[in-house]
Amino acid sequence: MKARVSFLKLGLVVASTFGLVQAELPGIASGNNDGRLIAKKLLKIKIDREVVMADDLMLKGKYADAADLYRAVVGKNTKSVPALVGLGMAYAKQFKLDAASDQFDKALSMDPRNAMAHSGKAMVQFNRLQSSSNTIIKNKESLLKSAEAECKQGLAIDPGMPEAHYTLGMIYKEQGRLDDSVNEFKQATQIDPQYSEAFAGLGVVKLQQSNLVDAMTAFKQAIALNSGNSTAHYGLGTTYLRQGQLDDAIKELNTSLYQNPNSAPARLSMGQAYTQQGNTVAGIKEFQESIRIKPENPDAYLGIADIREARGDLEHSIADLRSGLEMMPNNAVLHARVADESLKLEKLDDAIKEYRTVLDTDPNNAVAAKGLTRAYYLKANKEATGAFFVSNEYESAKKMIDQAVKMNPNDMELRLAQAKLRSMSGEKVDLASIGTPTNNGERIAYAEALLAQNKFKDADAQLSQVIGSATDAKQTFAVADLALMIKDLPNAESAYKKAGAYPGGEERAKRGLDLVSKAQDAAKQDLTLADDLSRKKQLASAIDKYHSSIYGNPKIAASRLGIGQTLEKLSPSASKDLREAIVQYRAYISLSPDLPPKELEKMNKKITSLENKAYKLELKEKKGK
């Protein structure tokens, strides 16, 4: 294999060394030189040859052996800059970072313009980021800037160092400057076409850019140059994983992990591959190993959460996610996932808190804004009175959603979420003015907004279209879980039944259908108890139970009728109670398409009468204030 340019620059080129030997031998033989001078020159020749031998060991990846040889040279000549730089490089490759930094500092104190020493210091600073120390994590940005400056200083002195271009490429990758990173890796491979690590780095960036064709080409080139390149095997395995070639992915990832068992990214990809194969036990084991190696690794926590959630173990999932937040307290993705799962567990205040945490740091986060409105929608439905909508909490929520809409004006789902919140507060909102949904995400948001206006038939039409268009178990379960979360039990039941027909979906579908049945039964029991309390004139308690029934299953017409009638019986009458009775009677009509014409006419007359009565009471209440 061709010797790498960068390491040859550490000492003398072999040919030059032997030229020095041949030049000195005649003088030695003739006895024309002083003995001490001859001895020094012989020692210099020996030291220079040892540096070159150590350089060769570096090229072969024998870093510990190279370090021993460089150390021996430094012991004989403490001012050998090539040996000091070489020793620093050998230490750096073994992640003995403090020792490496010391050697580079010594070299630079004697030769401030030593390009390789500057490049080496940059490598050390970058490699410090592999630490899980909170101090390092908090100073990541400054460490990257320092490493970048050091690397550029070395390249300004000698732009022909492939190692320096490689290190700068890694720095740019970590900073998210992917195009700049690609350029640096390409420069490294142009200077040294045998540089396997640079091809692997190029592949990793192409993978991040979702350019799987170029990524695979780069990884295969890296492996052809050095079959022991664990990063290249990891990258190739991950590329196969992205393409759904799971057996090929696992084969390459196993090779990578044999070469480097402590690779957190390889463990992560292996966990994802096993999970996709359905081997969730092995998947969790690999995710946990990835976390052990690199705790500040959000994707591993999310991978475990996916498995726990699919098993229905949301409490355990949240606990794992909170472990991640201990390491990464500002990670918006983990906060949002905790919020989503808290919502499914009906821990509404926890969900609201987590969504607001995300929006406090990123007001532009449309996903969190949508989640927040869903949480408030459920909370408002659960409240025994309409007090929520005149509270500071509602006003604060409204401002956050309005801000998110302002920053994402073309996001139809977000505008529908805004409309849903306004509808629940009593505002009249024309959903047709927002537009017609064109994809499933928009249809779901549109259905939720319709439900907030108690337009059940129109909401059913939207959700039925979404369920019908789902083409696999994952999509169908997602719709089913959402329908269950927003208490649309009939559509949840329909979606779970469809999902259960897909291979491997039976067990999860059964769990979902059991939850639907449990919610239906609980809502019926609350309705029965509410009716009994109402007959016994225990009106306040009856209203609480009717609310509970409606929250558990908003589509029970009898609950709507019962609460409306009970609200009318309250004494003294209050405008807010009559306004709510009107809303409930309208919901009852919407849920009763087969209502006889005479009963429908009677109900509409009642609503008109209540509107007049509520208006008059509002005037009295205003005067009394």
N, C-alpha and C positions, 0 to 999 in steps of 0.2 A: 504494500500500500504506500502511496506517495506520502512523504513526510509533510506534516502540516507546517505552513509558513510561520505561523505565530510562535510555535515552540522552538523552531530553528533559530529564531531571533533572540532567544534567551542566552545562548552561548555562541561560540564560534561555529561556523559551518565546518563539517568534518574535513572537507578538502583543505580548508584554510589551516586547520589544526595540523594536519600532516605536512602541509607546506612549511609551517613554522618548525616542525621537528627536523625536516630535511635541511632547512637553512642553518640550524644551530649545530648539527652534527659535525660538519667540517671544522668549525671553530673549536669544538670540544676536543676533537681528535688532535689538532695541531698544538693545543695547550696555549693558544694566544690569549685566552681570557682568564680573568681572575677566577679562582675556584668558587668563591662565594657567589659571583655573578652567574656562573654556570649552574650552580645548584638552584638559584632562584629561577633561572629560565627553565630548568628541568621540572621544577615544581609547578611553574606556570603551565608548561605543556601538559603535565599530568592533570592539573586542576581543570584546564580547559577541556581535556578529553573526558574527564569525569562529568562535567556539566553537560557535554553533548550526549554521553551515555544516559544521564538522568533525563535529558530531554526526550530521548528515544523511549524510555520507560513511561514517560507521561503520555506519549502518543499511543502507547499500547494499553493505557488505562491502568497501569501498575503504579498508582499514586503513592502508596505507602513505601514501596521500594525506591521510587524516585526521591521521595522526601528523605529517606536514609542517606542517599548518595549526595543530594544537595547539602544536607546537614553536615556531612563529612567534609565537603568542600569549604563551607562557611567556617568550620572548625579550624581549617588550615589557613584560610584567608578571609577574615571578617569583612574585608572591603570588596569582595567579589559581588558586584551588583547583579550579574547574570544568575549567580547561585542564589542570592537572596530573593530575586524575583521568582526564580524557579521554585524555591522552597515555599514562597507565598502561594504560588499557583497550586502546588501539591497539597498544601494544607487546605486551601479553598475548595479543591475538588473533594476533600474528605470532610468538608463542613467543619473544619477546625478554624472557625472564622476569626476569632480573636488572635490566634497565632499567625494566621495568614496576614491579617491587617498589620501586625507588628513588623513582619518581614518587608511588606511593601513600604511602610513608613521608613524603615532603615534604608531601603534602596533609594527612595526619593530624597532622603536627607543628603545622600551623596551625589545623586543624579536627578535633579528636579524635573528634567525633561525626559525621563524614562517612560516611554509610551505604554509599555507592557505593565509597568507598576501602576500607572493610573487606571488602566483597564482592569487590572487585578483588584484594585480597591473598589471599583464599580461593581465587580462581580461579588465581592464580599458583602457590600451594602445591599445588593439585590437579594442575595441568598439569606440575609438576616430575616427577610420577610417570610421565610418558611417556618419561623418560630411561632408558637401559639401564645407567646407572652402578650398580655394586654398592652404593655408599654410599647412593644413593637407594632401591634395592630393599630394603636391610636396614632402612631407616628408614621404610618405607612406612606402617606403622601410626601412628607418631607424626606423620608429615606429614598423614595423613588426619584425625587428631584435632585438630591445629592448624588445618587448613583448616575443619573443622566448627565449631570455636569462633569463628573469625574471621567465618565466614558468619553464624552465629547472632547475633553481636554486631551486625552490620550490619542484620539483619532485626529485631532488637529495637528499633533506632532507627527503621527504616522498613520495615514488613512488606509494603509494596506494590511491592517490586522484583522483577520477574519473573526478571531475570538471577541474583539471589541465590538464589531458589527453585530455579532450574535448576542452579546450581552445587552447592547442597546435595543436590539429587537425584542428581547425578553422584557426589558423595562417598558418599552412602548406598549407591548401586549398587556402588561399589568395596568397601564394607565388607560387602556381602552382605545389607544391610537392605532387601530389595526392596520390601516393602510401604510402608516409609517413603519410599523413593525414588519410588514411584508417586504418593504423596500430594503430594510437592514438585513433581513435574512437572505434576500436575493443577492445583496452585495457580498455577504459572507461566502455564499456558494460560488459566486463568480471569481472571487479571489482564490478560493480553495474548493475546487469541484469535488474533492473527496471528503468534505466536511459533513459527516452524517448528522451531527446534532443540529446544524443549521437547516438541513432539509426537514428534520423532525419538527423544529420550531416553526418553519414555514407551514407545515401540514397542520399544526395545532391552530394557527391563526386562520387558515383557510377553513378549518372545521368550525371555528367560531363564527365565520362569515357565512356558514351553511353552503360553502362551495365544496361539495363532497367529491366531485371528480378531481379537482386539483389537489385536495387534501390527500386522497388515496394515492395519487401519483407521487406526491412528495414523501409520504410515509414509506411507500415501496422503494423509492430511491434511497432513503435513509437506511432501510434494512439491507438493501443490496450492498451498500458500502460498509455496514457494520451490523451484523445479525444480532449483536449483543446490545443494541440500542433499545432499551426498555421503553423509552418515550415513544419511539416510532411504532413499536408493537401495540402500545396502549392506544395511540392515535388511530392505527389501522383497525383495531378492534372496535373502537368507538365509532368509526366511520361505518363499519359493517352493522353496528347496532342501529345507527340512524337509518340504515337502509333496510332494517328488518331481517338481516341475515344473522340470526342469533347464534347458530352453531359456529359460524366463522368468527363471530365476535368473541365468543367465549374462548375459542382456541387461541386467538391472538392475545386476549387479555390474560389468559393463563401463562403464556410465554412471558409477557411483560412482568407479571407478578412473581414468576420464578426468578427473573433477573433482579427485580426490585420489589420485595414483599411489602415495603413501607410506602407504596405509592397511593396516596389518598385518592387522586383522580381515577386510577385504575380500579381501585376497590369500589368507587362510586359507579363506574360504568359496569363493572361485573354485577353489582347489586341490581342495576337497572335491567341488565340482560336476564338474570335469573327471574326477576319479577315478571318480565314480559313472557317468560316461558311458563309462568304459573308456579314457580318454585319460590314462594314468598318467604319460607323459613330461611333458605339460603340467601335470599335477597336482603332480609333484615340483618343477617349476620355480616354481610359485606358492607352494608350501609353503616352499621355500628363500628366496624373496623376502620372504615374511612373516617368516621368521627373521632375514633381513638387517635388516629394519626394526625388529623387536622381538624380540631373541634370547631373552628370557625368556617364550616363548610355547609352553607344553608341547603344545598341540593340534597345532601344526605338525610338531613332531618325531614325534608319534604318527601323524600322517597319512602321513609318509614311511615310518615303520616298517611301517604296514599294507601299503603298496605293496611294500616290500622283502620282507616276509614272504610275501606272495602270490606273489612271484617265486621264493621259496625261498632268498633271499639273507639269511640270518639274521645272519651275521657283519657284513655292511654295515649292517643294521638296528640291531644293538647299538651299532656305532660311532656312528651318528647319534644314538641315544638318549643315549649317554654325552656327546656334545657338549652336549645339552640339560642334562645333570646338572652340567656345568661351570658353567653359568649359574644353575641351580636345584638346588644340591646336596641340598636337603631335600625335593624334590618326590617324594612317595610314589608317585604314578601312574607316573612314569618309572622309579623303582627297581623297582616291581612288574613293569613291562613288560620290563625287562632281565632280571629273574628268570625270567619266563615263557619268554623266548626262549633264555636260557641253559639252561633245562631241556630245551627241544627239541633243543638241540645236545649234550645230555648233559654239559654243564659243571655238574655237580651241586653242587660246592662253591661256585661262583660264584652259582648260583641260591639256595642256602641263605643265603649271605651277604646277598644283596639282599633276600630275604624277611624275614630277621631285622632288617635295617635299617629296613624298613617297620614291623615290629611293635615295635621298640624305641621308635619315636616315636608309634606308634598301636596299642596292644595290642588295640584294639577292631576292627582291620581283619580281618574274617572272610575276605576273599578271599586276603589274604597268608597267613593261617593255613592255609587249604586248600592253597595252593601249597606251603607249607613241608612239610606232611605228604606231599604227592606227591613232593617232592624227596627226603625222607628214605626214603620207600618204595622209590624207585628206587636210592638209595644203599645201603640195606640189602640189596637184591637183588643188588647188584653186589659187595658185600663177600665176601671169600673165607671169612670165618668169621662167627660171630654176635657177635663182640666189640663191634660197634656198639651193641648193645642193653644192654650193661653199662657203656657209656662215659658220661662226663660230658656229652657232646654230646647223647646220647639223653635224659638226664634234663632237660637244659635245654630241649630241644625239647618234651618232654612238658609241662613247666610252662607254656611259652608257649601251647601248644594248649589246655591246661586253662583258662588265664586267658581266652583268646578265647572258649571255650565258656561260661564263667561270665558274660561280658559280652554274649553272644549266645545265651541259652538256648533260643530258639525256632528257631534255624537248624539245620535237620535235616542239611544238607550238612556243616556244621562238626562236628556230633556224630558223623556217619559218618566224617569224617576222623580224629577222635579215636579212634574205634573201630578204624579201620584201623591206626593207629600201635600201639595196644595189642595188636591181634591179632598183628602182626609180632613183637612182643616176647615172645610166648608166652602172653599172658593169654587166658583164655577169655571171649569176648564174644558175647552173644546179640544179633545184629542185629535180630531180630524185635522186641525190646523197645524199639528206637529208633523204630519206626513203619514205615508203608508209604509208599514214595515216591509223590508225586502229580504231579510235573512232571519234565521232562527233566534239569534240574540235579540234582535229588535222585536220579533213577535212575542217573545217571553216578556220583555219589558212592557210591551203594549198590553199584553194580557193582564199583567200586574196592575197597570194603570186603570184598566177597565174594571178590575175587581175592586179597586179603591172607590170606584163610582157605583159599585153594585150592579154592573152590567155583565151579569154572569154568562148569558148566552153568547155574547160577543167574545168574552174572554175564553169560553170553551172552544169557540171556533179557531182562535189563534193557537191555543195549546194543542188542540187536536191535529192541526197542521204540523206543528213541531214534532209531536210524537210520531205521526205518520211518516215524516221525512227522515227520522233517525235510522241509520243504516247499520249500526252495530250495537253491541251490548253496552259499551262505554258511553256512547251518546245517549242511549235510551235510559240508562241508569241515572245519568246526570239530570235529565228532564224529570225523571221520577222523584229523585231526591229533592229537587227544587220544588216540585209540586207539593210534596209532603211538607217541606219546610214552611211554605206559605199557606198551608192548610187546605189546599185544593185537593181534597181526598179522592174524589171520583177520577180526576185526571192522573193522580199519583197511582191509583189502583190500575188504571188502564196501561200506564207506562211500565209499571213493574211486571205486569202480565206479559207484555211484549218482550221486555228484557229477559224474562225467564225462559223464553223460547229459544234464545241464543245458546250455543254450546258453552257450558261452564257457568251459565247465569242462574241456574235453578236455585242454589242455596241462597245467594244474595237476594234474589227476587222474593224468596219465601220470607226472609227477614223483613224486607220492605213491606210486603203484604200484611205481615203480622203487625207491623207498626201502624199501618193504615187501619186495620181492623180494631186495634187497641184504641186509636184516636176516635174512631166512629163510636165505639162502645162508650167511651168516657163522655163524649159529647151528648149522647142519648141519656146517659145517667144524670148528667147535669141538668138536662132539659126536664126530666121526670121530677127531680128534686125541686127545680125552680117552679114548675107548675104547682107542686104540692105546697110550697112556701107561699106562693101567690094566693092560693085558695084560703090559706090560713091567715091572710092579711099581713104576713111578714114580708112586706114589700121590698125593703132595702136588701134583705138577704136574697130574696127571689131575683132581684135585678142583678146582683153579683153572680148568681148561678147561671142566669140567662147569658150574661156576658161571657162566662166561662164556656158555656156550650157553643156560643157563636165563635169564640176564639178557636176552640178545638175543631169546629167544623162549620165554617161560615155559610154552608149551603143547606142548612136545615131550616126549611121555611117556618116550621112551627116555633122555633126559637125566636125568630124575628117577630112573629105575630104575638107571641107570649110577652116578650119584653115591651113591645109597643103598648099593649093593653095595660101592663103593670105600671109603666111610666105615666100613663094617663091617670092612674088611680092615686098617685102621690099627692099629698096635701101638706102644705099649700102648694099650688101649682107654680112651677118655675119655667121660664121661657126655654132654658137649656134642656130641660127634661122633655118638653113638648117638641123641640127641634129634633132631639134624638129619636123620639117616637115616630116622627115623620120619616126620618131616614130609614128606620126599621120597617115601617109599613111599606115603603117603596121597595125595599129589599125583598120583603115578603111577596109583593106582586111580581117582581122580577123572577123569583124562584118558583112561582106558581103559574106556569103558562096555561094550565087547564082550568083556571079559576072561572066559575060560571059568570056570565055577563052581569047579572044582577048584583052578585057579591063584589065584582070588580068595580061596578058603579058606586056601590055603597062605600067601598074602601077609598075611592078617589074623593068622594064627598067628605069623608072623615078627615082626609089629609088636608083638604081645602079649609075645613072648619078649624083644624088645629093650627094651620098657618095663620089664620086671622087671630086666633086666641093668643098664639105665641107673640105675634106682632104687638098686640095690645099690652101684653105683660111686659114686653121689652120697654115700651114707652113708660110704663109705671115704674119699672126697675131703675130706669135712667133718672126719673124724677126723684126717686127715693135716695139716690146717691148724693 
